[in-house]
Amino acid sequence: MTEKKNKYSSIKYLKVFILSCIAFLFCIGFVSYIVDPFFQFRVNTDGRYILNPRFVNGGLAKHYDYNTVFLGSSMFQNLDMSVFRDNFPGTKPVKLSSGGMNITEMLYLYSFVQMDSVKDMVINIDMPLFARMDKSMRYPAYLYEDKLINKLKYLYGYETLVQFVPADIGMTLYFKNAEDIPESFKMKTDIDNIGSDRLASVFSADEVKHQYLNNIRGVSYLILDSMNYRMEKNWNETLEKLEIEKYPDINHTFLFPSYSALYWHHTRESGYYHNFMKFVHYFVQSVEKYKNVKVAFFFDREEITDLNHYSDITHFGPLLSDSIALNIYNPKYELTTANIGDKIQRTDSLINSFIEQNRDWLRFKNKE
């Protein structure tokens, strides 16, 4: 009789243990679901979540309320969507960008955009990316592709439970109002400024010169052999996958960003400046058949000669970023097959002027 009683007690204990484990796991998953740090079920806009672009871009693409998309690499990171929204009434912009984004990742993000709600698509053309054959994918698929197993990975994953849920709960409890968050944190929690380094980086000519002369934060090495072929091939494949003809009601604007004159000097010294400019010609000719496509060209901005706008030889800061955001649709900056010669000639003139004015320290670099 005692053995039978012990047997029943053991079974009862096992049942209680199993039910407790299930309840515990349910509670953990429920907390992840309620906090939802990567916006897999809803987008929290109260400004008290730590935002990592690679983790939240999928959720933003699928659940955020937008009609205008800014898609691209770190060249877009300092664009402030509130500046764009305030100056273009009726627009609801979202920025889907991240540092080091390659073409494969850009197209991957593009595939999750809710095209039914989009009126305007702005895509950054970061030319060095097209000169490479990088097909890697660093975006975590479980945060992008809607499968049950992916949702479970999200609810019980390390990034969710260990890294971001505690931080987001702490932010929510500590800062009763989003207005109380220090400026240094706001850039990390503001959807309009996701990925921005406006406050984290130093935008200074002296700093850029120091980096350049000491080979700090230099640009990646590009292979000259068959560069024209690679760039054209990569762009042709990209254009095909964008399926622009499938969305005749969506305006596509391709944006060539304002690299610094020092960067263009570097491309001349490295031997691929003319390859890049030849690609611009090829690019414009390839999209002129589309009625819903425009090309915004910011190579020939006066600001490219002032390194105080930059944190390194390619990445520009808030003043130039805001100006670009305000002029994306300005006809003055539209590139066509009719005006491309004049615009590239103006870019050349700005680069030549910069080199002449900074010849002493540029010559020093060349001797190294």
Stockholm file with secondary structure:
# STOCKHOLM 1.0

chainA/1-368         MTEKKNKYSSIKYLKVFILSCIAFLFCIGFVSYIVDPFFQFRVNTDGRYILNPRFVNGGLAKHYDYNTVFLGSSMFQNLDMSVFRDNFPGTKPVKLSSGGMNITEMLYLYSFVQMDSVKDMVINIDMPLFARMDKSMRYPAYLYEDKLINKLKYLYGYETLVQFVPADIGMTLYFKNAEDIPESFKMKTDIDNIGSDRLASVFSADEVKHQYLNNIRGVSYLILDSMNYRMEKNWNETLEKLEIEKYPDINHTFLFPSYSALYWHHTRESGYYHNFMKFVHYFVQSVEKYKNVKVAFFFDREEITDLNHYSDITHFGPLLSDSIALNIYNPKYELTTANIGDKIQRTDSLINSFIEQNRDWLRFKNKE
#=GR chainA/1-368 SS CHHHHHHHHHHHHHHHHHHHHHHHHHHHHHHHHHHCTTCSSCCCCSSCSCCCHHHHHHHHHHHSCCSEEEEESGGGTTCCHHHHHHHSTTCCEEEEECTTCCHHHHHHHHTTSCGGGCSEEEEECCHHHHTSCCCCCCSCGGGTSCCHHHHHHHHTCHIIIIIIHHHHHHHHHHCSSGGGSCHHHHHHHCGGGTTCCTTTSCCCHHHHHHHHHTTCSCCCCCCCTTHHHHHHHHHHHHHHHHTGGGCTTSEEEEEECCCCHHHHHHHHHHTCHHHHHHHHHHHHHHHTTCTTEEEEECTTCGGGGCGGGBSSSSCBCHHHHHHHHHHTTCGGGBCCTTTHHHHHHHHHHHHHHHHHHTHHHHHHHHHC
#=GC SS_cons         CHHHHHHHHHHHHHHHHHHHHHHHHHHHHHHHHHHCTTCSSCCCCSSCSCCCHHHHHHHHHHHSCCSEEEEESGGGTTCCHHHHHHHSTTCCEEEEECTTCCHHHHHHHHTTSCGGGCSEEEEECCHHHHTSCCCCCCSCGGGTSCCHHHHHHHHTCHIIIIIIHHHHHHHHHHCSSGGGSCHHHHHHHCGGGTTCCTTTSCCCHHHHHHHHHTTCSCCCCCCCTTHHHHHHHHHHHHHHHHTGGGCTTSEEEEEECCCCHHHHHHHHHHTCHHHHHHHHHHHHHHHTTCTTEEEEECTTCGGGGCGGGBSSSSCBCHHHHHHHHHHTTCGGGBCCTTTHHHHHHHHHHHHHHHHHHTHHHHHHHHHC
//
